[in-house]
């Protein structure tokens, strides 16, 4: 059984892209591996050092992941800030992380360009904290997107460097987790790119029916095909991609035939798509609202996750301290 570690962002609501991307695989993975899923509330401070309601954001994210199917009995689901051993390992790894290599990371250069007024030390050492999150549990696998591949390679480097410096074979060099299939990429409603929070083109699992209908009806389309069996432009293909994950096959076939015959009415397609999305998200939305209102359950989940995570992390820190030479008198 593999030990798998993955971070969960601590701000914003989950959208369809999150659900059909990594989350569905997390739900399956938790029953096949020793999984640690953590809400990365420390990481969020690199971009938002003075959050308006950090606790409220974390609570919402935790409720949404639970509503979607993450099982705190099957996996270890915890808050990053509830495990102080992570920050101790972060400190120790920082002693052997070099400014030049951190400044060359793509994520750092991108953030500097996007937020030049907030280039903080945490932003620079983001890969070190990420490495600590991963190797604190001696993870062998880490699910990562393209934008995080370099940071995973940095985690591998820091694990390897520790082993070499102290002449031990202690830390595992984590490998990217292969889900064994191509991840579904859910497009945004603006006609280009993927669905995302920063792009403002998403449909969120907690959206009410009125908001979903309004968003879908505003989705980008064109004037319609003028030749039989013509190729779909990207904005139209995006609508059908959304249909592929929420609609019945007969519904999809019906609208594809209408498109092929130049009889498509985008208004009808959007109305049908909106209702299918509502039918899909409504049960999840109800669970989110129910769990969000149950503070006792959320507290129980967070405490249980912290206890399980700290059991693993404290063992690592104890052994790392002994390897480096920190010993009691």
C-alpha positions in Angstrom: 0.0 0.0 0.0 1.4 3.4 -1.1 1.6 6.4 1.3 0.1 9.3 -0.7 0.1 13.0 0.4 -1.9 15.7 -1.3 -2.6 19.3 -0.3 -6.0 21.0 -0.6 -6.3 24.7 -1.1 -7.9 26.5 1.8 -9.7 29.3 0.0 -12.6 29.4 -2.5 -15.4 27.0 -3.3 -15.1 23.8 -5.2 -16.3 23.9 -8.8 -17.1 21.2 -11.4 -13.5 21.3 -12.6 -12.2 20.4 -9.1 -14.8 17.6 -8.8 -14.2 15.9 -12.1 -10.5 16.5 -12.0 -8.5 15.3 -9.0 -11.3 15.0 -6.4 -13.1 12.0 -8.0 -9.7 10.2 -8.0 -9.0 11.2 -4.4 -12.3 9.6 -3.4 -11.2 6.3 -5.1 -7.6 6.6 -4.0 -8.5 6.8 -0.2 -9.6 3.2 -0.2 -6.6 1.9 -2.0 -3.7 3.7 -0.3 -2.6 5.2 3.0 -3.7 8.8 2.2 -3.0 12.1 3.9 -5.1 15.0 2.6 -4.3 18.3 4.3 -5.9 21.8 3.9 -3.0 24.1 3.1 -3.9 27.0 5.3 -0.2 28.1 5.9 0.4 28.1 2.1 -2.5 30.5 1.6 -0.7 33.2 3.5 2.0 33.5 0.8 -0.6 35.1 -1.4 -3.1 36.4 1.2 -1.1 37.3 4.3 -4.0 39.1 6.0 -7.0 37.0 5.1 -10.4 38.3 6.0 -11.8 35.0 7.4 -9.2 32.3 7.3 -11.2 30.0 9.7 -14.4 30.4 7.7 -12.7 29.6 4.5 -11.1 26.5 5.9 -14.3 25.4 7.4 -16.1 25.8 4.1 -13.4 23.8 2.2 -13.5 21.0 4.8 -17.3 20.8 4.6 -17.2 20.7 0.8 -14.6 17.9 0.6 -16.5 15.8 3.1 -19.8 16.4 1.2 -18.1 15.2 -2.0 -17.0 11.9 -0.4 -13.7 12.2 1.3 -14.0 9.8 4.3 -12.1 10.8 7.5 -12.2 7.2 8.6 -10.5 5.9 5.4 -8.0 8.8 4.9 -6.2 11.2 7.2 -7.9 14.6 6.6 -6.3 17.4 8.5 -5.4 21.1 8.7 -1.8 21.9 7.9 -1.7 24.4 10.9 -2.8 21.6 13.3 0.5 19.8 12.8 3.3 21.9 14.3 5.8 19.2 13.3 5.4 20.3 9.7 6.8 23.8 10.5 9.7 22.3 12.4 10.7 20.1 9.5 10.2 23.2 7.2 12.7 25.1 9.4 15.2 22.2 9.3 14.9 21.8 5.5 15.4 25.6 5.0 18.8 25.3 6.5 19.9 23.3 3.4 17.8 25.1 0.8 19.6 27.7 -1.2 18.3 31.1 -2.3 19.5 30.7 -5.9 17.6 27.5 -6.5 14.4 28.9 -4.9 14.5 32.0 -6.9 14.7 30.0 -10.1 11.5 28.1 -9.5 8.7 28.8 -12.0 6.1 29.2 -9.3 8.2 31.9 -7.5 8.8 33.8 -10.7 5.2 33.7 -11.7 4.1 35.0 -8.3 6.6 37.8 -8.4 5.2 38.9 -11.7 1.6 38.7 -10.4 2.0 40.2 -7.0 5.2 42.4 -7.1 3.9 44.3 -4.0 4.0 41.1 -1.9 7.2 39.2 -2.6 7.6 37.7 0.9 10.0 35.1 2.3 7.2 32.5 2.5 6.7 32.9 -1.2 10.3 32.2 -1.8 10.4 29.1 0.4 7.0 27.8 -0.7 8.7 24.7 -2.2 10.4 23.9 1.1 7.1 24.0 3.0 5.6 21.8 0.3 8.5 19.4 0.7 7.9 19.3 4.4 4.2 18.6 3.9 5.1 15.6 1.8 8.1 14.0 3.4 6.9 14.5 7.0 4.8 11.3 6.2 7.6 9.8 4.0 5.1 9.8 1.1 6.0 7.6 -1.9 3.4 9.2 -4.2 2.0 12.7 -4.7 -0.8 13.7 -7.1 0.3 16.9 -8.8 -0.8 19.0 -11.7 1.5 20.4 -14.3 1.9 23.7 -12.4 3.3 21.8 -9.4 5.6 19.3 -11.1 8.7 21.5 -10.5 7.8 21.8 -6.8 7.5 18.1 -6.5 11.0 17.7 -8.0 12.2 20.2 -5.4 10.7 17.9 -2.7 12.6 15.0 -4.2 15.8 17.1 -4.2 15.4 18.1 -0.5 14.7 14.5 0.5 17.8 13.4 -1.4 19.9 16.2 -0.1 19.0 15.4 3.6 19.9 11.7 3.0 23.3 12.7 1.4 24.2 15.3 4.0 23.6 13.0 6.9 24.7 9.8 5.2 21.4 8.0 5.8 18.6 6.4 3.7 15.8 8.0 5.6 13.5 10.0 3.4 11.7 8.4 0.4 12.0 10.4 -2.8 8.3 10.9 -3.7 7.1 10.1 -7.2 4.1 11.8 -9.1 0.9 9.8 -8.6 -0.4 8.3 -11.9 -4.2 8.0 -11.7 -4.0 5.4 -14.6 -6.2 7.5 -16.8 -6.4 10.9 -18.5 -7.9 13.4 -16.1 -11.1 15.1 -17.4 -10.4 18.8 -18.0 -13.6 20.7 -17.4 -13.7 23.9 -19.5 -14.8 27.3 -18.2 -17.9 29.1 -19.4 -16.0 31.9 -21.1 -15.2 29.7 -24.1 -11.5 29.2 -23.5 -9.2 27.4 -21.0 -10.2 25.4 -18.0 -12.6 26.2 -15.2 -11.0 28.1 -12.4 -11.5 30.4 -9.5 -9.2 33.1 -10.7 -10.7 33.1 -14.2 -14.2 33.7 -12.8 -15.6 31.1 -15.2 -16.7 28.4 -12.9 -19.9 26.7 -11.7 -19.5 25.9 -8.0 -20.9 22.9 -6.2 -22.5 25.2 -3.7 -24.2 27.5 -6.3 -28.0 27.6 -6.1 -30.1 26.8 -9.1 -30.8 30.4 -9.9 -27.1 31.2 -10.1 -26.4 28.1 -12.2 -29.0 29.0 -14.8 -27.8 32.6 -15.0 -24.1 31.5 -15.5 -24.9 28.9 -18.1 -27.1 31.2 -20.1 -24.2 33.7 -20.3 -21.8 31.0 -21.6 -20.0 32.0 -24.8 -21.4 30.7 -28.1 -21.3 31.7 -31.7 -23.9 32.4 -34.4 -24.3 28.7 -35.2 -23.1 26.3 -37.9 -23.7 27.1 -41.5 -22.6 23.8 -43.1 -23.7 20.3 -42.3 -21.4 18.2 -40.1 -19.1 21.1 -39.5 -16.4 21.1 -36.8 -17.4 22.7 -33.5 -15.4 25.8 -32.4 -13.9 25.6 -28.9 -16.7 27.5 -27.1 -19.3 25.1 -28.4 -17.2 22.0 -27.8 -16.8 23.2 -24.2 -20.6 23.2 -23.7 -20.7 19.6 -24.9 -17.8 18.6 -22.7 -19.8 19.9 -19.7 -22.8 17.9 -21.0 -20.6 14.8 -21.2 -20.2 14.8 -17.4 -23.7 15.7 -16.3 -26.2 14.8 -19.0 -27.8 11.6 -20.3 -26.3 10.1 -23.5 -29.6 10.5 -25.3 -29.6 14.2 -24.4 -26.0 14.7 -25.8 -26.8 12.7 -28.9 -29.9 14.8 -29.5 -28.1 18.1 -29.4 -25.1 16.8 -31.4 -27.5 15.7 -34.2 -29.1 19.2 -34.1 -25.7 20.8 -34.4 -24.7 18.5 -37.3 -27.9 19.3 -39.1 -27.5 23.1 -38.6 -30.7 23.1 -36.5 -29.1 23.8 -33.1 -30.7 26.4 -30.8 -28.1 27.3 -28.2 -30.7 28.7 -25.9 -32.4 25.3 -25.7 -29.0 23.6 -25.2 -28.1 25.9 -22.4 -31.4 25.5 -20.6 -31.0 21.7 -20.8 -27.4 21.9 -19.6 -28.3 24.2 -16.7 -31.0 21.8 -15.5 -28.6 18.8 -15.8 -26.0 20.6 -13.8 -28.6 21.5 -11.1 -29.7 17.8 -10.9 -26.1 16.8 -10.5 -25.0 19.4 -7.9 -28.1 19.7 -5.8 -27.5 16.6 -3.6 -23.9 17.7 -3.1 -25.0 21.3 -2.3 -27.5 20.0 0.3 -24.7 17.9 2.0 -22.4 20.9 2.0 -25.0 23.1 3.7 -25.8 20.4 6.2 -22.2 19.7 7.1 -21.3 23.4 7.3 -23.9 23.9 9.9 -22.7 20.9 12.0 -19.8 22.5 14.0 -19.5 19.5 16.3 -19.0 17.1 13.4 -16.4 19.4 11.7 -14.5 19.7 15.0 -14.5 15.9 15.4 -13.2 15.4 11.9 -10.5 18.1 12.3 -9.4 16.7 15.7 -9.3 13.1 14.5 -7.3 14.1 11.5 -4.8 16.1 13.5 -4.3 13.2 15.9 -3.6 10.8 13.1 -1.4 13.2 11.2 0.6 14.1 14.3 1.2 10.5 15.1 2.9 10.0 11.8 4.7 13.4 11.8 6.0 13.3 15.4 7.7 10.0 14.6 9.4 11.6 11.6 10.5 14.6 13.6 11.9 12.5 16.5 14.0 10.5 14.1 15.1 13.5 12.0 16.2 15.3 15.2 18.3 12.3 16.2 19.9 12.0 12.8 20.9 15.7 12.8 22.2 15.5 16.4 19.5 17.1 18.6 19.5 14.9 21.6 18.3 15.4 25.2 20.8 15.7 28.0 
